[in-house]
Amino acid sequence: MDMSMMMGTTMMQGTDMTAMQNLLEASSACEQACTMCAGSSLGMAGMEKCAAMCLNCADMSNTMMRMVLRPAAMDLESGMAMMQACMVMATACAAECSMHVDMNEQCRMCAKACQEMAAACEAMMASVKAMM
């Protein structure tokens, strides 16, 4: 669903709606991939850290998505901090999952979704900085 038309009336002028849409979609995809990866890793020896990181990343992705869906309530400083935190968490989760791609196909898909989330956060942060 293209949320940009719905959100367009509540955004500050100059917001890059494509970057916002990409962040929204990447957040949702990352949450889903991380949740599925954590579930598939449960009970596998040596996958405890991976599963836990995926669950944390899923929670952060969900929070990021919810913040994007409430743009009128977005405080610039807290929004930038949240995007930075999500970018760091997604990058760490992608690195962890990348170590397990030979054990679990879900880890490969999760790592890719996490990388896309980190890239979407970075793009949105650059867009916001350009407006300042």
C-alpha positions as CSV (number, residue, x, y, z in Angstrom):
1,M,0.0,0.0,0.0
2,D,1.3,3.4,-0.9
3,M,1.2,5.3,2.4
4,S,2.7,8.5,1.0
5,M,-0.6,10.0,-0.1
6,M,-2.1,9.4,3.3
7,M,0.9,10.7,5.1
8,G,1.5,13.7,2.9
9,T,-1.0,15.8,4.7
10,T,0.7,15.3,8.1
11,M,4.4,15.7,7.2
12,M,6.6,18.8,7.5
13,Q,7.3,20.4,4.2
14,G,10.2,19.0,2.2
15,T,10.0,15.5,3.6
16,D,11.2,13.0,1.1
17,M,8.1,10.8,0.7
18,T,9.9,8.1,-1.2
19,A,12.5,7.7,1.6
20,M,9.7,7.7,4.1
21,Q,7.8,5.0,2.2
22,N,11.0,2.9,1.8
23,L,11.7,3.2,5.5
24,L,8.1,2.1,6.3
25,E,8.3,-0.9,4.0
26,A,11.8,-1.9,5.1
27,S,10.8,-1.6,8.8
28,S,7.9,-3.9,8.2
29,A,9.9,-6.4,6.1
30,C,12.7,-6.5,8.7
31,E,10.3,-7.1,11.6
32,Q,8.7,-10.0,9.7
33,A,12.1,-11.5,8.6
34,C,13.6,-11.2,12.1
35,T,10.6,-12.8,13.8
36,M,10.6,-15.7,11.4
37,C,14.4,-16.1,11.7
38,A,14.2,-16.1,15.5
39,G,11.4,-18.7,15.4
40,S,13.3,-21.0,13.0
41,S,16.5,-20.7,15.1
42,L,14.9,-21.7,18.4
43,G,16.2,-25.0,19.6
44,M,19.1,-25.0,17.2
45,A,22.4,-25.4,19.1
46,G,24.6,-22.3,18.9
47,M,21.7,-20.1,17.7
48,E,20.7,-18.5,21.0
49,K,22.4,-15.2,20.4
50,C,21.1,-15.0,16.8
51,A,17.5,-15.6,17.9
52,A,17.7,-13.1,20.7
53,M,19.2,-10.4,18.4
54,C,16.5,-11.1,15.8
55,L,13.8,-10.6,18.4
56,N,15.4,-7.3,19.5
57,C,15.7,-6.2,15.9
58,A,12.1,-7.1,15.2
59,D,10.9,-5.0,18.2
60,M,13.0,-2.0,17.1
61,S,11.8,-2.4,13.5
62,N,8.2,-2.4,14.7
63,T,8.8,0.7,16.8
64,M,10.4,2.5,13.8
65,M,7.5,1.5,11.6
66,R,5.0,2.8,14.2
67,M,6.9,6.1,14.5
68,V,6.9,6.6,10.7
69,L,3.1,6.0,10.7
70,R,2.7,8.9,13.2
71,P,4.7,11.6,11.4
72,A,2.8,14.5,13.0
73,A,4.1,13.4,16.4
74,M,7.7,12.9,15.2
75,D,10.2,14.9,17.1
76,L,13.2,15.6,14.8
77,E,15.9,14.7,17.5
78,S,14.2,11.6,18.7
79,G,13.4,10.5,15.2
80,M,17.0,10.8,14.1
81,A,18.1,8.9,17.3
82,M,15.6,6.1,16.6
83,M,16.8,5.8,13.0
84,Q,20.4,5.7,14.1
85,A,19.6,3.0,16.7
86,C,17.6,1.0,14.2
87,M,20.5,1.2,11.7
88,V,23.0,0.0,14.3
89,M,20.7,-2.8,15.5
90,A,19.9,-4.0,11.9
91,T,23.6,-3.9,10.9
92,A,24.5,-6.0,14.0
93,C,21.7,-8.4,13.4
94,A,22.6,-8.8,9.7
95,A,26.2,-9.6,10.7
96,E,25.1,-12.2,13.2
97,C,22.7,-13.8,10.8
98,S,25.3,-13.8,8.0
99,M,27.4,-16.1,10.2
100,H,24.6,-18.8,10.1
101,V,23.4,-18.8,6.5
102,D,24.8,-22.3,6.1
103,M,22.8,-23.6,9.0
104,N,19.5,-21.8,8.4
105,E,18.0,-20.3,5.2
106,Q,16.0,-17.9,7.3
107,C,19.2,-16.3,8.4
108,R,20.1,-15.4,4.8
109,M,16.7,-13.8,4.2
110,C,16.9,-12.0,7.6
111,A,20.4,-10.6,7.0
112,K,19.2,-9.2,3.7
113,A,16.1,-7.6,5.3
114,C,18.2,-6.1,8.0
115,Q,20.7,-4.7,5.5
116,E,17.7,-3.1,3.6
117,M,16.4,-1.6,6.9
118,A,19.8,-0.1,7.7
119,A,20.0,1.4,4.2
120,A,16.5,2.8,4.5
121,C,17.3,4.4,7.8
122,E,20.5,5.9,6.4
123,A,18.6,7.3,3.4
124,M,15.9,8.8,5.5
125,M,18.5,10.3,7.9
126,A,20.3,11.9,4.9
127,S,17.0,13.3,3.7
128,V,16.2,14.8,7.0
129,K,19.7,16.3,7.4
130,A,19.3,17.9,3.9
131,M,16.2,19.7,5.1
132,M,18.0,21.1,8.2
